[in-house]
Amino acid sequence: MRSRRRVARRIAAWALMLTIWGGLALGLLLLIFAWDLPRPEAALETTRRPSVTLEAADGRLLSTSGDLYGETVRLRDLPLHLPTALLAIEDRRFRSHFGLDPLGLLRAAWVNITSGRVAQGGSTLTQQLAKNLFLTPERSLRRKVQEALMALWLESRFTKDQLLEIYLNRVYLGGGAYGVDAAARLYFGVPARRLAVWQSAVLAGLPRAPSRLNPRSNPRAAAERGAEVLRAMAATGALTQAQATAEAERIAFPARPSRDSGWFADWVNEDLATRFPGSADLTLRTTLDLRIQALVEARLEAMLAGPGAAADVGQGAVVVLDASTGAVRAMAGGRDYRRGPFNRAVSARRQPGSVFKPFVYLAALEHGLAPDSTVSDLPLTLGRWSPGNGGWRSRGDLPLEEALAHSVNTAAVRVLARAGGAREAAGVARRLGLAGPFPNDATIALGTGEASLLELTSAFAAFANGGMRVVPHGIASARADGRPVSAGLIPPARGIGSDDVAAIRRMLEVVVSRGSGRAAAVPGRAVAGKTGTTQDSRDAWFVGFSGNTVIGVWLGNDDATPMDDVRGGTLPARLFRDIMEGLPR
């Protein structure tokens, strides 16, 4: 009997020791896990990057960046089907558990074991909130323990409705949108208060993988996930099966009006920090005309896929610009933005070839020459350099107007000399917006400097608008935190005298009517412009205008391999005509 009591006392003593030491070990373990936990009160304060929302000229959403937040919504103001959808797919036992759900964990473990893969997660909505508010996405035991601790703190600090409100206002739902109101406006154009059942289901399905499942990045996956949420709502009794099926059939997302306006958006976003300092949320109404943008993309792709492919043309770029203001109406920086965002309309600097010659001829006009002044087209040698004329047969003396119309190289070099030389021509080009660099020799007459398509297009605007230099821009108006602010627009300034601009415009019209740019002619429209081709057909250009619209076109290959006899007067001029014909008169 005594031995039994002695054993019992020993067991009790060991149990007490184990309890004490186990408690100490557990406390130490929890301390190790919790020592770097963030201060919850501070973490609940919103920290975010300012958002930038770009709107097209007609007000339609173009793009968003930064952290986009909508209005802070109260649970009582939301349609009942929104939180119902969320709980049906994410945490059906939310109202009954204490922040952790042992039954849910066991169920998820069983499903994952029997399926041989991670098919379910056991995290509660409160745990998700703790992770999103306080922790990193790191997958580790330490982070899971911290998540559980923070979930218990949240449950002790807030009511279930308050937790649900915090979640709905702070959860990331893809596309830079935080909270259901921002996501509702981004994906459906309505506030969260006006969400339809199927729209609520789509939003409720996003927390699992917001970047992969949102309607902007993957509409098909978003629709499938929305239908899955609707089935979950039917399983909980929130909807009948018939209602769930009917709502799933209503899931549809508006087509993006433009596939490749990303080049324009990138260009507009380049210097926003300098133009709009501070941390305010920006809403920028841009100059982009989505109808013209879609037209440009379609015509460029048709040209590259058809005659361009046959002539070894791999890439192209187009800019459409309002000559009176410099507003960019459309910009295609290449064939497909999704394959690479490099902007060939803005960032690529190439030799412009003969499309530079109008600046040389303008310098000559400013030195007293006239369109009917004559210049020799005979062979010419300067030191070791002899510019060629291609297939042009020399005629002797011919008017400047004809020399420019047929892009005669020897004549252009002689015109340069009579205009005061390379510095004068470079000065005219810089005055109209070309940055260079330009060679300080006679080769500048043949376009051996450097220019971007956007620079050339905006410089030609002065030929179209009566001689005013314009600065190309993509922002028409701006609001910071909802208040109007200056968009920093630079007004047009006189760049060419009225007589000289009338003369150069007349000469550029002849280029199209009977010169190298005949393929650009549009029946019923007065069209002017200039062709340009670099050595071995590595670059082919056409920049022209009709009325107040200037269109610049470049075709070529990124690796500068030659095209098959593509000149500025062939495919680029035809693409200019194709786009101009699609524009309203």
C-alpha positions as CSV (number, residue, x, y, z in Angstrom):
1,M,0.0,0.0,0.0
2,R,2.8,2.3,1.0
3,S,4.7,1.5,-2.2
4,R,1.6,2.4,-4.2
5,R,1.3,5.8,-2.4
6,R,5.0,6.4,-3.0
7,V,4.6,5.7,-6.7
8,A,1.5,8.0,-6.9
9,R,3.4,10.8,-5.2
10,R,6.3,10.4,-7.6
11,I,3.9,10.4,-10.6
12,A,2.2,13.5,-9.2
13,A,5.5,15.2,-8.6
14,W,6.7,14.4,-12.1
15,A,3.4,15.5,-13.5
16,L,3.7,18.8,-11.6
17,M,7.3,19.2,-12.7
18,L,6.4,18.5,-16.3
19,T,3.5,20.9,-16.1
20,I,5.7,23.6,-14.7
21,W,8.6,23.1,-17.1
22,G,6.2,22.5,-20.0
23,G,4.4,25.7,-19.2
24,L,7.7,27.5,-19.0
25,A,8.9,25.9,-22.2
26,L,5.6,26.8,-23.9
27,G,5.8,30.4,-22.6
28,L,9.4,30.7,-23.8
29,L,8.4,29.2,-27.2
30,L,5.5,31.7,-27.5
31,L,7.9,34.5,-26.5
32,I,10.3,33.5,-29.2
33,F,7.5,33.4,-31.8
34,A,6.0,36.7,-30.6
35,W,9.0,38.8,-29.8
36,D,8.9,40.6,-33.2
37,L,5.2,40.7,-33.7
38,P,4.1,44.2,-34.9
39,R,2.1,46.5,-32.6
40,P,-1.5,45.8,-33.7
41,E,-2.8,49.3,-33.1
42,A,-0.1,50.7,-35.5
43,A,-0.6,48.0,-38.1
44,L,-4.4,48.7,-38.2
45,E,-3.5,52.2,-39.5
46,T,-3.6,52.3,-43.3
47,T,-0.2,52.5,-45.0
48,R,-0.3,52.7,-48.7
49,R,1.3,53.9,-51.9
50,P,-0.6,56.8,-53.5
51,S,-2.7,55.7,-56.4
52,V,-2.6,56.9,-60.0
53,T,-5.8,56.4,-62.1
54,L,-5.5,57.2,-65.8
55,E,-8.7,57.9,-67.7
56,A,-9.1,58.0,-71.5
57,A,-10.3,61.2,-73.1
58,D,-13.9,60.1,-72.8
59,G,-13.5,59.3,-69.1
60,R,-13.3,55.5,-69.4
61,L,-10.8,53.8,-67.1
62,L,-7.4,53.2,-68.8
63,S,-5.2,52.0,-66.0
64,T,-4.4,52.2,-62.3
65,S,-1.2,51.9,-60.3
66,G,-0.2,52.3,-56.7
67,D,-2.7,51.3,-54.0
68,L,-6.3,52.0,-55.0
69,Y,-8.8,52.4,-52.2
70,G,-12.4,53.2,-52.5
71,E,-14.8,54.5,-49.8
72,T,-14.8,52.9,-46.4
73,V,-18.0,50.9,-46.3
74,R,-20.1,49.8,-43.3
75,L,-21.5,46.3,-43.2
76,R,-25.0,47.6,-42.9
77,D,-24.6,49.6,-46.2
78,L,-23.5,46.6,-48.3
79,P,-25.9,44.2,-50.1
80,L,-26.3,41.1,-47.9
81,H,-25.1,38.8,-50.6
82,L,-21.5,40.3,-50.5
83,P,-20.5,39.1,-47.0
84,T,-22.7,36.0,-47.5
85,A,-20.7,35.1,-50.6
86,L,-17.4,35.7,-48.8
87,L,-18.2,33.5,-45.8
88,A,-19.6,30.8,-48.0
89,I,-16.4,30.4,-49.9
90,E,-13.8,31.4,-47.3
91,D,-15.1,30.6,-43.7
92,R,-18.5,29.1,-43.2
93,R,-17.9,28.7,-39.4
94,F,-16.8,32.4,-39.0
95,R,-19.7,33.3,-36.7
96,S,-19.0,30.3,-34.3
97,H,-15.2,29.9,-34.0
98,F,-12.9,31.9,-31.8
99,G,-10.4,33.0,-34.5
100,L,-9.0,29.5,-35.0
101,D,-11.1,26.6,-36.3
102,P,-9.8,23.2,-35.2
103,L,-12.6,21.4,-37.1
104,G,-11.7,23.3,-40.3
105,L,-8.1,22.4,-39.8
106,L,-8.8,18.7,-39.4
107,R,-11.1,18.8,-42.4
108,A,-8.5,20.5,-44.6
109,A,-5.8,18.1,-43.4
110,W,-8.0,15.1,-44.3
111,V,-8.8,16.5,-47.7
112,N,-5.2,17.3,-48.4
113,I,-4.0,13.8,-47.3
114,T,-6.7,11.9,-49.3
115,S,-6.2,14.0,-52.4
116,G,-2.4,13.8,-52.2
117,R,-2.0,17.6,-52.7
118,V,-2.8,20.9,-50.9
119,A,-6.4,21.2,-52.0
120,Q,-7.8,23.1,-49.0
121,G,-6.5,25.6,-46.4
122,G,-7.6,25.6,-42.8
123,S,-7.1,29.3,-42.2
124,T,-10.1,31.2,-40.9
125,L,-11.2,34.6,-42.1
126,T,-9.7,36.1,-39.0
127,Q,-6.3,34.4,-39.7
128,Q,-6.4,35.8,-43.2
129,L,-7.1,39.2,-41.8
130,A,-4.2,38.9,-39.4
131,K,-1.8,37.8,-42.2
132,N,-2.9,40.6,-44.5
133,L,-2.8,43.3,-41.9
134,F,0.3,42.4,-39.9
135,L,2.4,39.7,-41.4
136,T,4.3,38.7,-44.5
137,P,3.2,35.9,-47.0
138,E,6.2,33.8,-45.8
139,R,5.3,30.1,-45.5
140,S,6.9,29.0,-42.2
141,L,5.9,27.6,-38.8
142,R,6.9,30.8,-37.2
143,R,4.6,32.9,-39.4
144,K,1.7,30.5,-38.9
145,V,2.1,30.7,-35.1
146,Q,2.2,34.5,-35.2
147,E,-0.8,34.4,-37.4
148,A,-2.7,32.4,-34.8
149,L,-1.7,34.7,-32.0
150,M,-2.8,37.8,-34.0
151,A,-6.1,36.1,-34.9
152,L,-6.8,35.5,-31.2
153,W,-5.9,39.2,-30.4
154,L,-8.3,40.4,-33.2
155,E,-11.1,38.2,-31.9
156,S,-10.7,39.6,-28.4
157,R,-10.5,43.2,-29.6
158,F,-13.3,43.3,-32.2
159,T,-16.8,41.9,-32.8
160,K,-17.5,39.6,-35.6
161,D,-19.2,42.4,-37.6
162,Q,-16.2,44.7,-37.0
163,L,-13.8,42.0,-38.2
164,L,-15.8,41.5,-41.3
165,E,-15.9,45.2,-42.0
166,I,-12.1,45.5,-41.6
167,Y,-11.6,42.6,-43.9
168,L,-14.0,43.9,-46.6
169,N,-12.3,47.3,-46.5
170,R,-8.7,46.2,-46.4
171,V,-8.4,42.9,-48.4
172,Y,-6.3,43.0,-51.5
173,L,-8.4,42.1,-54.6
174,G,-6.0,42.5,-57.5
175,G,-5.3,45.3,-59.9
176,G,-3.9,47.5,-57.1
177,A,-7.4,47.6,-55.5
178,Y,-7.7,47.3,-51.7
179,G,-11.2,46.7,-50.3
180,V,-14.4,45.8,-52.0
181,D,-15.4,49.3,-52.9
182,A,-12.2,50.0,-54.9
183,A,-12.5,46.6,-56.6
184,A,-16.2,47.1,-57.4
185,R,-15.4,50.4,-59.1
186,L,-12.3,49.0,-60.9
187,Y,-13.8,45.9,-62.3
188,F,-17.5,46.8,-62.7
189,G,-17.7,50.6,-62.6
190,V,-20.1,50.7,-59.6
191,P,-19.7,51.3,-55.9
192,A,-19.8,48.3,-53.6
193,R,-23.3,49.3,-52.4
194,R,-24.7,48.5,-55.9
195,L,-23.0,45.2,-56.6
196,A,-25.2,42.5,-58.2
197,V,-25.1,38.9,-56.8
198,W,-22.8,37.6,-59.5
199,Q,-20.5,40.6,-59.0
200,S,-20.3,39.9,-55.3
201,A,-19.5,36.3,-56.0
202,V,-16.6,37.3,-58.3
203,L,-15.1,39.7,-55.7
204,A,-15.5,37.1,-52.9
205,G,-13.5,34.6,-55.0
206,L,-10.5,36.9,-55.4
207,P,-8.7,36.7,-52.0
208,R,-7.4,33.2,-52.8
209,A,-5.3,34.5,-55.7
210,P,-6.1,38.2,-56.5
211,S,-3.4,38.7,-59.1
212,R,-4.2,35.6,-61.0
213,L,-8.0,35.5,-60.7
214,N,-9.0,39.1,-61.2
215,P,-11.2,40.1,-64.2
216,R,-8.5,42.3,-65.7
217,S,-5.7,39.7,-65.8
218,N,-7.7,36.6,-66.5
219,P,-11.4,37.1,-67.2
220,R,-12.0,33.4,-67.8
221,A,-10.5,32.4,-64.5
222,A,-12.4,35.1,-62.7
223,A,-15.7,33.9,-64.2
224,E,-15.0,30.3,-63.2
225,R,-14.1,31.3,-59.7
226,G,-17.2,33.4,-59.4
227,A,-19.3,30.4,-60.5
228,E,-17.6,28.3,-57.8
229,V,-18.5,30.9,-55.2
230,L,-22.2,30.8,-56.4
231,R,-22.2,27.1,-56.0
232,A,-20.9,27.5,-52.4
233,M,-23.7,29.9,-51.7
234,A,-26.2,27.4,-52.9
235,A,-24.6,24.7,-50.7
236,T,-25.1,26.9,-47.6
237,G,-28.7,27.7,-48.5
238,A,-28.0,31.4,-49.3
239,L,-29.2,30.8,-52.9
240,T,-31.2,28.0,-54.5
241,Q,-29.4,25.9,-57.1
242,A,-31.5,27.6,-59.8
243,Q,-30.5,31.0,-58.6
244,A,-26.9,30.1,-58.5
245,T,-27.0,28.8,-62.1
246,A,-28.8,31.9,-63.3
247,E,-26.3,34.2,-61.7
248,A,-23.4,32.3,-63.1
249,E,-24.8,32.7,-66.6
250,R,-24.8,36.5,-66.0
251,I,-21.1,36.7,-65.4
252,A,-19.6,38.8,-68.1
253,F,-16.8,41.4,-68.1
254,P,-16.6,44.3,-70.6
255,A,-13.9,43.8,-73.2
256,R,-10.8,46.0,-72.8
257,P,-11.2,48.8,-75.4
258,S,-7.5,48.6,-76.2
259,R,-5.1,45.8,-75.9
260,D,-1.9,47.8,-76.1
261,S,-2.5,51.2,-74.7
262,G,0.0,50.2,-72.0
263,W,2.7,52.0,-74.1
264,F,0.8,55.3,-73.7
265,A,0.2,54.7,-70.0
266,D,3.9,53.9,-69.4
267,W,4.8,57.1,-71.2
268,V,2.4,59.2,-69.2
269,N,3.5,57.7,-65.9
270,E,7.2,58.4,-66.6
271,D,7.6,61.8,-64.9
272,L,4.6,62.0,-62.6
273,A,6.7,62.2,-59.4
274,T,8.3,65.4,-60.8
275,R,5.2,66.9,-62.2
276,F,2.9,66.1,-59.2
277,P,5.1,66.0,-56.1
278,G,3.5,64.8,-52.8
279,S,1.5,61.8,-51.8
280,A,-2.0,62.6,-53.0
281,D,-4.0,60.1,-55.0
282,L,-4.0,61.3,-58.7
283,T,-6.8,61.0,-61.2
284,L,-5.5,62.0,-64.6
285,R,-7.8,62.5,-67.6
286,T,-5.5,61.7,-70.6
287,T,-5.7,62.7,-74.3
288,L,-5.9,59.1,-75.5
289,D,-8.8,58.5,-77.8
290,L,-9.7,54.8,-77.4
291,R,-11.4,54.5,-80.8
292,I,-8.3,55.9,-82.6
293,Q,-6.1,53.7,-80.4
294,A,-8.0,50.6,-81.4
295,L,-7.9,51.7,-85.1
296,V,-4.1,52.2,-84.9
297,E,-3.5,48.8,-83.3
298,A,-5.7,47.0,-85.8
299,R,-4.2,48.6,-88.9
300,L,-0.6,48.2,-87.7
301,E,-1.2,44.5,-86.9
302,A,-2.9,44.0,-90.3
303,M,0.1,45.6,-92.1
304,L,2.7,43.6,-90.1
305,A,0.8,40.3,-90.5
306,G,0.2,40.8,-94.2
307,P,2.5,42.7,-96.5
308,G,5.0,43.4,-93.7
309,A,5.6,39.7,-93.1
310,A,6.2,39.2,-96.8
311,A,8.8,42.0,-96.7
312,D,10.7,40.9,-93.5
313,V,9.2,43.6,-91.4
314,G,9.0,42.5,-87.7
315,Q,8.0,45.7,-85.9
316,G,6.4,49.0,-86.2
317,A,5.3,52.1,-84.2
318,V,2.6,54.7,-84.7
319,V,1.8,58.1,-83.1
320,V,-1.3,60.1,-83.8
321,L,-1.2,63.7,-82.6
322,D,-3.4,66.8,-82.5
323,A,-1.3,69.4,-84.4
324,S,-3.0,72.4,-82.7
325,T,-2.2,71.3,-79.1
326,G,0.3,68.5,-79.2
327,A,-2.1,66.1,-77.5
328,V,-1.3,62.5,-78.3
329,R,-4.5,60.7,-79.4
330,A,-3.0,57.3,-80.0
331,M,0.3,55.5,-79.5
332,A,1.5,52.1,-80.5
333,G,5.0,51.4,-79.4
334,G,5.2,48.1,-81.2
335,R,3.3,45.0,-82.2
336,D,2.2,43.6,-78.9
337,Y,2.7,45.3,-75.5
338,R,2.2,42.0,-73.7
339,R,5.2,40.5,-75.4
340,G,7.4,43.4,-74.3
341,P,6.8,46.9,-73.1
342,F,9.7,48.6,-74.9
343,N,8.2,51.7,-76.5
344,R,9.6,52.1,-80.1
345,A,7.6,55.3,-80.5
346,V,9.3,57.1,-77.6
347,S,12.4,55.3,-76.4
348,A,14.0,54.1,-79.7
349,R,16.2,56.7,-81.3
350,R,17.1,56.0,-84.9
351,Q,18.4,57.7,-88.0
352,P,15.4,59.4,-89.6
353,G,16.7,59.4,-93.1
354,S,15.0,61.6,-95.6
355,V,12.1,62.4,-93.2
356,F,14.6,64.9,-91.8
357,K,14.9,66.8,-95.0
358,P,12.0,69.3,-94.4
359,F,14.1,70.8,-91.6
360,V,17.0,71.3,-94.1
361,Y,14.7,72.9,-96.6
362,L,13.0,75.1,-94.0
363,A,16.5,76.4,-93.0
364,A,17.0,77.3,-96.7
365,L,13.6,79.1,-96.9
366,E,14.6,81.1,-93.8
367,H,17.8,82.1,-95.7
368,G,15.8,83.5,-98.6
369,L,15.2,80.6,-100.9
370,A,11.7,79.8,-102.3
371,P,10.0,76.6,-103.4
372,D,10.6,77.5,-107.0
373,S,14.3,78.3,-106.5
374,T,16.4,75.9,-108.4
375,V,19.1,73.5,-107.2
376,S,21.3,71.0,-109.1
377,D,20.8,67.3,-108.8
378,L,24.0,66.3,-110.5
379,P,26.5,63.9,-108.8
380,L,28.5,65.5,-106.0
381,T,31.6,64.6,-104.1
382,L,32.7,66.1,-100.7
383,G,36.1,64.8,-99.8
384,R,35.7,61.0,-99.8
385,W,32.0,61.1,-99.6
386,S,29.7,61.0,-102.6
387,P,26.0,60.9,-101.8
388,G,24.0,58.7,-104.1
389,N,20.5,59.3,-105.6
390,G,19.3,55.7,-105.9
391,G,17.3,55.2,-109.0
392,W,16.9,59.0,-109.7
393,R,18.1,60.1,-113.1
394,S,19.8,63.5,-112.9
395,R,18.0,66.4,-114.7
396,G,20.3,69.2,-113.9
397,D,18.6,72.1,-112.2
398,L,15.2,71.6,-110.7
399,P,12.9,73.5,-108.3
400,L,13.4,72.9,-104.5
401,E,9.8,71.8,-104.5
402,E,10.6,68.9,-106.9
403,A,13.9,68.1,-105.2
404,L,12.1,67.6,-101.9
405,A,9.2,65.8,-103.5
406,H,11.4,63.1,-105.0
407,S,13.9,63.1,-102.1
408,V,17.0,63.8,-104.2
409,N,20.0,63.4,-102.0
410,T,22.6,65.5,-104.0
411,A,20.1,68.3,-104.2
412,A,19.5,68.2,-100.4
413,V,23.2,68.4,-99.7
414,R,23.5,71.5,-102.0
415,V,20.4,73.0,-100.3
416,L,22.1,72.5,-96.9
417,A,25.1,74.5,-98.1
418,R,22.9,77.4,-99.2
419,A,21.0,77.2,-95.9
420,G,24.1,77.9,-93.9
421,G,25.3,74.4,-93.2
422,A,24.8,71.7,-90.6
423,R,24.5,73.9,-87.6
424,E,21.6,75.9,-89.2
425,A,19.7,72.8,-90.1
426,A,20.3,71.3,-86.6
427,G,19.1,74.6,-85.1
428,V,15.8,74.5,-87.0
429,A,15.3,70.8,-85.9
430,R,16.0,71.6,-82.2
431,R,13.7,74.7,-82.4
432,L,10.8,72.4,-83.4
433,G,11.5,69.8,-80.7
434,L,14.1,67.3,-82.0
435,A,16.8,66.7,-79.4
436,G,19.5,65.1,-81.6
437,P,22.3,64.4,-81.6
438,F,23.1,65.6,-85.1
439,P,26.3,65.3,-87.0
440,N,28.1,68.6,-87.8
441,D,28.7,67.8,-91.4
442,A,26.9,67.5,-94.7
443,T,25.5,64.0,-93.9
444,I,22.9,65.7,-91.7
445,A,21.0,66.6,-94.9
446,L,20.3,62.8,-95.4
447,G,19.1,62.3,-91.8
448,T,22.1,60.7,-90.2
449,G,21.3,62.2,-86.8
450,E,19.0,60.6,-84.3
451,A,15.3,61.1,-83.5
452,S,12.3,59.3,-82.0
453,L,9.1,58.8,-83.8
454,L,7.3,61.0,-81.1
455,E,9.8,63.8,-81.7
456,L,9.4,63.7,-85.4
457,T,5.6,63.6,-85.3
458,S,5.3,66.6,-82.9
459,A,7.9,68.5,-84.9
460,F,5.8,68.1,-88.1
461,A,2.8,69.5,-86.1
462,A,4.3,73.0,-86.7
463,F,4.1,72.4,-90.5
464,A,0.4,71.6,-90.1
465,N,-0.7,74.2,-87.6
466,G,0.7,77.4,-89.1
467,G,4.2,77.4,-87.5
468,M,3.5,76.8,-83.8
469,R,5.8,74.5,-81.9
470,V,3.9,72.1,-79.7
471,V,5.1,69.9,-76.8
472,P,3.6,66.4,-77.1
473,H,1.6,65.5,-74.0
474,G,-0.7,62.8,-72.7
475,I,-2.5,64.5,-69.8
476,A,-5.4,66.9,-70.4
477,S,-6.4,67.6,-66.8
478,A,-5.5,66.3,-63.3
479,R,-7.1,65.9,-59.8
480,A,-5.2,65.3,-56.6
481,D,-7.3,63.8,-53.8
482,G,-10.3,64.8,-55.8
483,R,-9.3,68.5,-56.2
484,P,-8.4,70.0,-59.6
485,V,-4.7,70.8,-60.0
486,S,-2.6,72.1,-62.8
487,A,-1.7,69.5,-65.5
488,G,1.4,71.6,-66.3
489,L,0.6,72.0,-70.0
490,I,3.0,74.0,-72.1
491,P,1.2,76.3,-74.5
492,P,2.2,76.3,-78.2
493,A,4.9,78.9,-79.2
494,R,5.8,80.4,-82.5
495,G,8.5,78.2,-84.2
496,I,8.2,79.1,-87.9
497,G,7.3,82.4,-89.6
498,S,4.0,82.4,-91.4
499,D,5.4,82.8,-94.9
500,D,8.0,80.0,-94.4
501,V,5.5,77.6,-93.0
502,A,3.1,78.2,-95.9
503,A,5.9,77.4,-98.3
504,I,7.1,74.2,-96.5
505,R,3.5,73.0,-96.3
506,R,3.0,73.5,-100.0
507,M,6.2,71.5,-100.6
508,L,5.1,68.7,-98.4
509,E,1.8,68.5,-100.2
510,V,3.7,68.0,-103.5
511,V,5.6,65.1,-101.9
512,V,2.2,63.3,-101.6
513,S,0.5,64.5,-104.8
514,R,3.4,63.7,-107.2
515,G,6.5,62.7,-105.3
516,S,7.8,59.8,-103.1
517,G,4.7,59.8,-100.8
518,R,2.0,59.2,-103.4
519,A,0.9,56.0,-101.5
520,A,-0.2,58.2,-98.6
521,A,-2.8,60.1,-100.6
522,V,-6.3,59.9,-99.2
523,P,-9.1,60.7,-101.7
524,G,-11.0,63.8,-100.6
525,R,-8.4,65.0,-98.2
526,A,-5.5,67.4,-98.5
527,V,-2.5,65.4,-97.3
528,A,1.1,66.5,-96.8
529,G,4.1,64.6,-95.5
530,K,7.6,63.1,-96.0
531,T,9.0,59.7,-96.6
532,G,12.3,58.5,-95.1
533,T,14.4,55.4,-95.6
534,T,17.8,54.5,-94.0
535,Q,20.6,52.5,-95.6
536,D,19.7,49.0,-96.7
537,S,16.0,49.6,-95.8
538,R,16.8,49.2,-92.1
539,D,14.3,51.9,-91.1
540,A,11.3,53.1,-93.1
541,W,9.4,56.2,-92.1
542,F,6.4,58.3,-93.1
543,V,5.3,61.4,-91.2
544,G,2.4,63.3,-92.5
545,F,-0.7,65.3,-91.7
546,S,-4.2,66.2,-92.9
547,G,-6.1,69.0,-91.2
548,N,-5.1,69.1,-87.5
549,T,-4.1,65.4,-87.3
550,V,-0.4,64.4,-87.6
551,I,0.5,60.7,-88.0
552,G,4.0,59.3,-87.6
553,V,4.8,55.8,-88.8
554,W,8.0,53.7,-88.4
555,L,8.6,50.2,-89.7
556,G,11.7,48.1,-89.2
557,N,13.3,45.3,-87.1
558,D,14.5,45.5,-83.5
559,D,17.9,44.0,-84.5
560,A,18.3,46.5,-87.4
561,T,18.3,43.7,-90.0
562,P,17.3,45.0,-93.5
563,M,13.8,44.7,-94.8
564,D,13.1,43.6,-98.3
565,D,13.1,46.9,-100.2
566,V,10.7,48.6,-97.8
567,R,11.0,52.3,-98.3
568,G,9.1,55.2,-96.6
569,G,7.0,55.6,-99.7
570,T,5.8,52.0,-99.6
571,L,4.4,50.3,-96.5
572,P,4.7,53.2,-94.1
573,A,2.9,55.6,-96.5
574,R,0.2,52.9,-97.0
575,L,-0.2,52.4,-93.3
576,F,-0.6,56.2,-92.9
577,R,-3.3,56.2,-95.5
578,D,-5.1,53.2,-93.9
579,I,-5.2,55.0,-90.5
580,M,-6.2,58.4,-91.9
581,E,-9.0,56.8,-93.9
582,G,-10.4,55.4,-90.7
583,L,-10.5,58.8,-88.9
584,P,-13.6,61.0,-88.9
585,R,-13.4,63.9,-91.4
